[in-house]
Amino acid sequence: MLFSSSQYLHDHRRFRAFTLVELLVVIGITGILIAMLIPAVQSARESARITQCSNNLRQFGVSTHIYRDSFKIYPHGDLTGRFSYRMAPGLKTLNDRAAYPETWGLQAHFKERKLLDEPGIWFCVSQPEWMQEYKNTYAFSIASVLKRRNVVDSRNVLWVWDNFSLKPGLSGFIGPFSSYNIAGDKRIYPHRREGYNALWLDGHVEYKALDNLD
């Protein structure tokens, strides 16, 4: 069967490639869709991290009440070193060769009593890199109210939270160290929503947004 030249040209045009303009339009639309999708994916990932972090804090709350039932007192500042943020036990202060192994802190105190020694539970992946190096990213209270055997208004007593305001206390030292406070304009809040998770002494956990901080 023979094809005429006009029929050949007609079929050839039917299957022609994209023009440059059409290709640019497709690329532009694809780029817009990707740009719209990335923030949604990041938001979903951060929501998952916030949930994971709050679950860690709930485990701290359970362990705290097990501790309270066993020892009839809360782990107060005299027991944890009178400084609210400590690196993971066994680490030495970075760039300090003379530092003793870290033995102070809530994590070390719990570990010594075989409480809450699960890998990764003291670590929030949303924290900045400098804090992740210390293998512990949670600060804890050293308030005198913790020395009471019975805390009446435990729902309003802040206990453990995502650290955003303190550098870690030196290994082998008790503290307190006022110079270890991070200035307000240099603080980095751990979550993209600019806030932090907080555990209260009664065991409940709240997410505190930056515009609602005390």
C-alpha positions in Angstrom: 0.0 0.0 0.0 1.4 3.3 -1.0 1.1 6.6 1.0 1.0 10.0 -0.6 3.4 12.7 0.5 0.6 14.8 1.9 -0.6 11.9 4.1 3.0 11.2 5.3 3.4 14.9 6.3 0.0 14.8 8.1 1.0 11.7 10.1 4.4 13.1 10.8 3.0 16.4 12.3 0.6 14.4 14.4 3.5 12.8 16.4 5.8 15.9 16.6 7.8 16.5 19.8 7.1 19.3 22.4 8.1 22.7 21.4 10.5 24.6 23.7 7.7 26.8 25.0 5.5 23.7 25.9 8.5 22.1 27.6 9.2 25.2 29.7 5.5 25.3 30.7 5.6 21.7 31.9 8.8 22.3 33.8 7.4 25.4 35.4 4.2 23.6 36.5 6.2 20.7 37.9 8.4 23.2 39.9 5.4 24.9 41.4 3.9 21.6 42.5 7.1 20.5 44.1 7.5 23.9 45.8 4.0 23.4 47.2 4.6 19.9 48.3 8.0 20.4 50.1 6.6 22.6 53.0 3.8 20.0 53.5 6.3 17.2 53.8 8.5 19.2 56.1 5.5 20.0 58.3 4.4 16.4 58.5 8.0 15.3 59.4 8.2 18.0 62.1 4.8 17.0 63.5 6.1 13.4 63.8 9.2 14.6 65.6 7.2 16.7 68.0 5.1 13.6 68.7 8.2 11.4 69.3 9.6 14.1 71.6 6.4 14.3 73.6 6.3 10.5 73.9 9.9 10.6 75.3 8.7 13.1 77.9 5.7 11.0 78.9 8.2 8.2 79.6 10.1 10.5 81.8 6.9 11.3 83.6 6.2 7.6 84.2 9.7 7.0 85.4 9.5 10.0 87.7 6.5 8.6 89.5 8.0 5.2 89.7 11.0 6.9 91.4 8.7 8.9 93.7 6.9 5.7 94.7 10.1 3.9 95.4 12.1 6.6 97.2 9.3 8.7 98.6 10.8 11.8 97.1 11.4 13.4 93.7 14.9 13.6 92.2 15.6 17.1 93.3 18.6 19.4 92.6 20.8 18.1 95.4 20.7 14.7 93.8 21.0 15.8 90.2 23.8 18.4 90.5 22.0 21.7 90.9 22.2 22.6 87.3 19.3 22.1 84.9 21.1 20.8 81.8 23.6 18.0 81.6 25.1 16.0 78.8 24.7 12.2 78.7 26.5 10.4 81.5 30.0 9.1 80.6 30.8 12.0 78.2 33.5 14.5 79.0 33.0 18.2 78.5 33.9 18.9 74.9 37.5 20.3 74.5 38.2 19.7 78.2 40.7 16.9 78.6 40.9 17.3 82.4 37.1 16.9 82.9 35.8 14.0 84.9 33.2 11.7 83.4 29.8 13.2 83.6 27.9 11.8 86.6 25.5 14.6 87.4 22.1 15.1 85.8 18.7 13.5 85.7 19.7 11.0 83.0 22.7 9.8 85.1 20.6 9.7 88.2 17.9 7.6 86.6 20.5 5.3 84.9 22.2 4.6 88.2 18.8 3.3 89.5 18.1 1.4 86.3 15.3 3.7 85.2 14.7 4.9 81.7 17.9 3.7 80.0 16.5 3.1 76.6 18.7 4.2 73.6 17.7 7.5 72.1 15.0 8.4 74.6 17.0 11.3 76.0 17.5 12.8 72.5 15.3 15.0 70.4 16.2 14.9 66.7 14.8 18.4 66.2 17.5 20.0 68.3 20.5 21.9 66.8 23.7 20.0 66.0 25.7 21.5 68.8 23.3 20.1 71.4 23.0 16.7 69.7 26.7 16.3 70.3 26.0 16.0 74.0 23.6 13.0 73.5 21.0 14.5 75.8 18.8 17.4 74.8 16.4 17.8 77.7 16.6 20.2 80.6 15.1 19.5 84.0 14.0 21.4 87.0 16.1 21.9 90.2 13.3 23.9 92.0 13.2 23.5 95.8 9.6 22.4 95.6 10.9 19.0 94.4 12.3 18.4 97.9 8.8 18.2 99.3 7.4 14.7 99.8 4.0 15.8 98.6 3.7 18.5 96.0 0.2 19.8 96.1 -0.1 21.6 92.8 2.1 19.3 90.7 0.2 20.1 87.5 1.7 23.6 87.5 5.3 22.5 88.3 7.5 22.4 85.2 9.7 19.3 85.4 11.5 18.4 82.1 11.5 20.2 78.7 13.3 20.6 75.4 16.4 22.6 76.3 16.7 25.9 74.4 18.3 28.2 77.0 21.3 26.5 78.6 24.7 25.2 77.6 25.6 21.9 79.5 27.2 22.0 82.9 30.8 21.0 83.0 31.6 17.4 83.7 32.5 16.6 87.3 31.1 20.0 88.6 27.9 20.6 90.5 27.0 24.1 89.5 25.1 26.4 89.2 26.8 28.2 86.3 25.0 31.5 85.5 27.4 32.1 82.6 25.9 29.0 80.8 22.7 30.8 80.0 22.2 31.4 76.3 21.1 34.9 75.4 17.6 35.3 74.2 18.5 36.5 70.7 20.8 33.4 70.3 18.4 30.8 71.5 17.3 28.1 69.0 14.0 26.5 69.7 14.0 22.8 68.8 11.0 22.6 66.5 10.2 24.3 63.2 7.1 25.7 64.7 9.3 27.7 67.1 8.3 26.2 70.5 9.2 23.4 72.8 7.6 20.3 74.5 7.3 20.5 78.3 6.6 17.8 80.9 4.9 18.8 84.1 5.4 17.1 87.4 1.9 15.5 87.4 2.9 13.7 84.1 1.1 15.7 81.4 2.9 17.1 78.4 2.3 20.3 76.5 3.6 21.9 73.4 4.4 25.5 74.1 4.5 27.8 71.0 6.9 30.7 70.9 4.2 33.3 71.0 2.8 31.6 74.1 6.0 31.3 76.2 6.0 32.4 79.8 
